[in-house]
Every structure is written in C-alpha cells, then in structure tokens.
Amino acid sequence: MKHRLVLLLVCSLLQSAVAADRPNVLFIAIDDLNHWITHLERNPQARTPNIDRLATMGTTFRNAHCAVPACEPSRCAIMGGRRPWTTGCYKNGHKWQTYQPEGDGLSAQFLNAGYRVYGAGKIYHSMQYHPSEWTHYMSKAGLSSNGPGVEKYDGYYNNKTHPNLKDDDLIDWHTTDYCIKRLREKSDKPFFIACGLYKPHLPFVAPRKYYDAFALESIKLPPHIEDDLADLPPAGVKMANPKSDHAKFLKSGRWKAAIQSYLATCAYTDMNVGRLLDALEESPHKDNTIIVLWGDHGWSFGEKQHWRKFALWEEPTRVPFIWVAPGVTSAGTSSQRPVDLMSVYPTLCALTGVEKPEYVTGHNIVPLLENPKAKWNYPAITTHGRGNHAVRTETHRYIRYANGDEELYDERKDPYEWKNLAQLPQSTSLKKQLAKWLPETEKPERKSKKSGKKK
C-alpha cells in the first residue's frame, strides 16, 4: 500500500510537470450569434469591434458552420465530440445529459490532464453541467439571464423597452467577471477557462446605450426575395415555417425593430468579449494562451421567410469561428475552407497535447491554423433532426431531407441561396458526390416511455 501511494504521488507530480508546460485555453462560447460580425461582412450594419480585434490576433474562418442549428444538440455535439446521428441528440428538449456520459466532455479531458478547469455561463444547454468535469463552475444562483422585468419576447414580438437596465443586471457581466478573476490567478498549472455568454439569445434586450449605433430609421432588412419558397421542396417549405414568425412580423411591422434589438444585444456581448481580451492582455498569460471563439449556430431574420435557427440554410448554420494559437496562427489571417464546430474538440487536444478520446469525431484543423490556404478535402456538415442534413463546401450547399427532398445552391453565384438547382439534370453528378458525405446509419430519436411519443 505504501509503495502504491508513492507511485500515485510520483505520477501526479509528473502529470503536473507536463501540464505546466502546456498552453492555457480561453474558450469563448456565444449563444445565438450568427455571422453578423463586422469583419465577416454579411451585414454592414453590425458593430463588433472587440470580436473583430480578436480576429486580427489570429485566424478567422469565413465559412464555418454549426453541427446542429439548435442550442442543446449543438453544444452536446461540440462538447461531447460526437455528431447527432451517433448520439441521437438531434433537437432541443432531448436532454443532453442522457446522450453524453459523465466524464466524456471536453472539459473532463483537460481536468484529467492536469489543467485547472473553470466554467461560467452557458457552455451546455440551460447552463447545466456535469460537476465532476470541472474544477469549479460559477453558480448562477441569484443572477438573471435577461435582467429584471424582461420577458422572453421583449425586443422581438413585443415593443417594450427597459430604459433602466444596466450592464450588470445580466448574467453575462458576472460570467465575464468570473472568468477575468480566473485569468488573474497564479498557479503552477495551466488553465482551461470556458466563458459561455448567453446574449444575443432571446429576449433581444440590452441596456439602451447599445442601441445608439443602430437608429431604427437606418436599419436595413437582409437581402431577400418575395417568392424564395417557390422552388423549395415540401420538406424545405415545412422547415421554413413561413406562417409562424414571418407572418407575425409582416403583420406587426416589427421586422426592422427586431433586427435593431438583435444588433444592440450583439454589441452588448461584444463589450464583454472586449473585457475578456483586455484582462488577458494585462495578464502574464497573454503569450501562452490559446483562444477559440465560436457561436453555437446562426440565426435567420426573414430570409426564406424563416426566423430563428432550426433550419439548414446559410443563415441558421454559419457562425463566427476564430482561433488564436501562439506559435501556430498568424495575426490577421482568414480561411475560406469549409469547417464545422466538430473540429473544436480534436483541435484543442492537438494544440495542447491532451489525449483525444477514441469516440471523438470531427477533423483537426491545425493544418488550416498553420496555413489558412492549405488543401482541405472535407466539407462542413450540419444536421437538424434525424435524416435532415446539409453539406457545405467552398462552392455549394447540398441539403437532403429525411423524405428524400433536395436543395442545391451555388454559393459563388448565389450567396443568399435564392435559386435551388437540385432538380436540374446537370446537378445529378454533383448531388451524388456531395451525398457521399451523409451518414449511412443514424441513431433513432428516443421515445418517451410513458407516451410512446418522440421527445
């Protein structure tokens, strides 16, 4: 027993020594942040100077896409390293903890490798987490995600303002404070700090000062055409769901107001990103810290008469995705290669020397961090519900639904996906080529034992 204890102590000391030589990780997850980021140039009205500052520090991916266009399954896929067709976690409400065993999460691998692992805010859905996978996680007790008196659809359906709302009325301010405090700590171990910012998630409400740059009369609608659903197959029209949100906004006249509120809420989040970057710059860790920033999925604002996420087109799938890896990335670089967020887990393992579990899928994008123009043979793949997938290359988007319906867009000529090419005879060969990336088998959606209905 005595020899065993000595051996365990030696192993622990060796692990700590190895960990001390590894880079730190600042992991920034942002909820519902689409590609309306200034440097991505999708929406010229966007004002995100701090996220843009981060982009100048490293490599930004201009063609990055989520694994799932919904909060819960997206985060389960990213943090658990498995695609939804492998786990069965396809949609919100599927209870991610039942699909990702405790100990399998990304943070657990860093904890096991000797890192101090801290989390705050929304990393997993509903700000839940497996406690054993973290050194410490910030309590959300007594904190409000949205601020006092703010209701779910304020700034969206509801024409309701909150003139007295302050920065620290929202949980994101405290999430950022917590992470700043951890950045300033001294330790002989490296850190993995996960900062989960909740905004711009609904409600679209921020302190009024963030609206100053977005006067309502100056707001422009996103590029769209009236008959955009005319060439969609039935499954695509069903996914667009035009009789829901879009019909309400046409009736209420609040289309521009909702965009204004979203842009203002994004500006609030950008402020918190700036606070994090300032703290890192002032810390002794600035030259030995990997930064990765990602949005969990995109968001639609009336394109294809669709709102929110929950669809497989460019707007709900494309996300900001930025890496700063000292000694690997070059400042101010960008890549047009198609990548998806399944790359987060394997890439962080590769950059830090942390062992990657066998179950982790996704591609290590270190070659693209080293050379953003390097040859890349993989598309980005997004799934929404069993059997519904999008394959995004540098040039095209191919969508196939569970019933066999298809869409195909040439992103070079048609960046807003107004012309579905799937039914053209000359598209047959390309569709067949892109379909090879789709899964041959898919986990079924679980059913409730009580009702027999799908969750």
BELHUMO-V252632 format. One record per run of one state. SS is the DSSP state (H for helix, E for strand, - for the rest). FROM is the first residue (numbers start at 0). LEN is the number of residues. If there is no record, write none. Layout:
<<SS | FROM | LEN> <SS | FROM | LEN>>
//
This chain:
<<- | 0 | 1> <H | 1 | 19> <- | 20 | 3> <E | 23 | 7> <- | 30 | 7> <H | 37 | 3> <- | 40 | 8> <H | 48 | 9> <- | 57 | 1> <E | 58 | 3> <- | 61 | 2> <E | 63 | 2> <- | 65 | 5> <H | 70 | 10> <- | 80 | 3> <H | 83 | 4> <- | 87 | 8> <H | 95 | 3> <- | 98 | 7> <H | 105 | 7> <- | 112 | 3> <E | 115 | 6> <- | 121 | 3> <H | 124 | 3> <- | 127 | 3> <H | 130 | 3> <- | 133 | 2> <E | 135 | 2> <- | 137 | 16> <E | 153 | 1> <- | 154 | 3> <E | 157 | 1> <- | 158 | 8> <H | 166 | 3> <- | 169 | 1> <H | 170 | 13> <- | 183 | 7> <E | 190 | 7> <- | 197 | 10> <H | 207 | 4> <- | 211 | 4> <H | 215 | 3> <- | 218 | 15> <H | 233 | 7> <- | 240 | 4> <H | 244 | 8> <- | 252 | 2> <H | 254 | 28> <- | 282 | 3> <H | 285 | 3> <E | 288 | 7> <- | 295 | 4> <E | 299 | 2> <- | 301 | 1> <H | 302 | 3> <- | 305 | 1> <E | 306 | 2> <- | 308 | 5> <H | 313 | 4> <E | 317 | 1> <- | 318 | 2> <E | 320 | 4> <- | 324 | 8> <E | 332 | 3> <- | 335 | 3> <E | 338 | 2> <- | 340 | 2> <H | 342 | 10> <- | 352 | 13> <H | 365 | 5> <- | 370 | 9> <E | 379 | 4> <- | 383 | 5> <E | 388 | 4> <- | 392 | 3> <E | 395 | 5> <- | 400 | 5> <E | 405 | 5> <- | 410 | 14> <H | 424 | 11> <- | 435 | 11> <E | 446 | 1> <- | 447 | 6> <E | 453 | 1> <- | 454 | 1>>
//
